Amino acid sequence: MSTATLPLAPAESTFTRTLRIFLSETRYELVRSLRTRTFSLSAIGFPVMFYLLFGIMMNRHETIGGTGMARYMLASYATFGVVGSALFGIGVGLAGDLSAGWMELKRASPMPPAAYLAAKCVTAICFGAIILTLLTTIGVTLGHVHISLAEYLHILGLVAAGAIPFACMGLAIALIVPFNSAPGVTNLLYLPMSFLGGLWVPLIALPKAVQHIAPLLPTYHLAQLMLGIFGAADPKRTTASHWFGLLGFTLLMFGVAWIAFRRREQNA
Amino acid sequence: MNQVMEIPTQAVPHNAARPAAPAVATLTNITKRYANGVVALDGLSLELRRGEIVALLGPNGAGKSTAVRLMMGLSAPTSGDVRIFGADPQLTSTRLRTGVMLQVGRAPEMLKVREHIAMFRSYYPAPASVASLVKAAGLEGLEDRLFGQLSGGQKQRVLFALSLAGNPDLVFLDEPTVGLDIEARRAMWSQIRSLRDAGKTVLLTTHYLEEADALADRIIVISKGRVVCEGTPAEIKSAGAAGSVGAGVAVKIIRCITTLSSEHLLRMPGVNSITIEDGRTIVISSMPESTLREMLALDQSLHSLEVQSPALEDAFLALTR
């Protein structure tokens, strides 16, 4: 041992400190979410159940533009799953922490707020990954879906990226809506947004009016990006337009959340 | 009443018994006006010094929690200066040296006690050991329980452990013993005293005046957003009983049955007020020995004599009226 190794611990840089706290926050957020059965069972259960019903049991022999229904629905229910995990995990989860004074305690501690938010976001991504993996397993074993590892990883990447816009939306909801009504308000936005974005039933099967509304919704853009991997996206629109759609929505939600945050701070 | 409000700072000497330790927290001339126009603090100044337990008392709405939130860096003053260890309370470097226990309605229930402690320890570069935290908060045997399964008092103790996770130099405890049984309350008191003995500073808000009396080295009474009185528990009691006269002197309450008239008693030196209740005369005196000597000499029939120190509760009510 050289004399240079003094018993003094080197001062940790802000980045490594934030990273270390982020990892521990993520670990406990994940543990807490998985143990909260009402959350984990519904967040994972609904997309899986819907996929089994609408993608595997019904319509299994139909195709949309040359893509089998089970394969097509895998992409849309993976979207449905990650959107739900992000909205409920961040929206309802944060609203709960805010209402009970727990957030105050955390903010008075030296915990970097970024570590807290990132932990919640990564937890939503993990749930999205669990859902995608379950759906893929069901599709491959029960629905004769052919999916390559590259396709799976590509969709996984979209699950991670797609969690962010809806995490921002969850943040906005949590900052605006009181805790008691947060689950209701979230469902009120999540379910119509999913249906109208074509996550439950392919857009082609929906009325023309809905097909015109869909491009206004972030759920539609994320689903189209996922369907693009299977070559099943709407040919009238480009991949770039979907990315722009999601980016715009993210900025809008972040802006709303920021204004709501400033307003809360002023009243603090 | 205005006179009562003005007694404070010069009337009651600052912790006269011991030399002034360095200040760890100062609020200077703080005004806090909320967006809805409510003025919670109105020219409040106070100071916490190293190695003391300070109790912040005041009726509901007096501005206690606003003052504490400012010191925790959870909100900013409209005007005035908040300094913790000479720095901004919102800085991470400041927060690394403070510990906070707040009234929390609902902490994550699906985490174990052990996990809550581990999470808070991860925020600090040199945290207190798990064993010492478990011991300080009396959580032995509860480490693997989910937070949601704990009783109210046990939850309160977990929050106490979390406030000490970073081995802080300054601890804010908001109503720390709510929901604790007598034994657990005494155990927490002794932990709070040992924090003080280790040179740490503790700021306590409480509704239990008995707790402030037993624990605090210094009490700061605030009312309507201002400090109305500060001093040792004994000084506060005297100040409250003495009204506009008290100057950190030992005020006593004398009760007896006497033939002496109120007018006569009021002329005696040190006598501050006279009330007659159910035929008993109640004399509040800042020179109780001389008052008593004179009364006993003048009235041979004086009987049913009781001499009391004023209770903190009486003082509190008098000061915040």
Interface residues (C-beta under 8 A of the other chain):
Chain A: A9 E12 T14 R17 R20 I21 S24 E25 Y28 V31 R32 R35 T36 G96 D97 S99 A100 G101 W102 E104 L105 R107 A108 S109 P110 M111 P112 E265 Q266 N267 A268
Chain B: Y34 A35 N36 R69 M72 G73 L74 S75 T92 R95 L96 T98 V100 L102 Q103 V104 G105 R106 A107 P108 M110 L111 E115 A118 M119 F120 S122 Y123 Y124 P125 A126 L146 L159 L162 G166 F172
